[in-house]
Amino acid sequence: MNNLFKTALQFVLKWEGGYVNNKDDKGGATNYGITQNTYNNWLTAQNLQPKDVKYITDSEVEKIYYNNYWLKAGCDKMSPKFALLAFDTAVNMGISRVKQFMKAAQWKYPEKFIAARREKYKEFSQYGNQKIFLKGWLNRLNALENEINNLG
């Protein structure tokens, strides 16, 4: 795992925090942004018994993020700016959104990627009780924009 992944992981973990089980979050119980379902699937793939995501280790978090998000989103083949954008998006919104936003960005304009993500958040906030998350989503996106601008 390279330094760029570790930088991206540090950014994600600032926003994903610890254990949360918010009844309004469609992902259900999470710890460090890893859902119970993702953790169970990863444990099963490792021939391990499922356990509560509350007890996920730092090493497991790093391995899940690297294999299930960084590599699957293709971040290892991207420029640093797009790798960070894609990784955070994969974690926050799913890998399929990365492809959608890369297309919107014409595979070369980070600002268009960010604009597409911002619009998707606004769309999400129109559904049910999801509006309560909009401010946090936009704060995260603004911080991500600052982070990629600092990459040079």
Secondary structure, DSSP 8 states (H G I E B T S, - for coil): --HHHHHHHHHHHHHH-S-B--TT-TT-SEETTEEHHHHHHHHHHTT-----GGG--HHHHHHHIIIIIIITTTGGGS-HHHHHHHHHHHHHH-HHHHHHHHHHTTTT-HHHHHHHHHHHHHHHTTSTTGGGGHHHHHHHHHHHHHHHHHT-
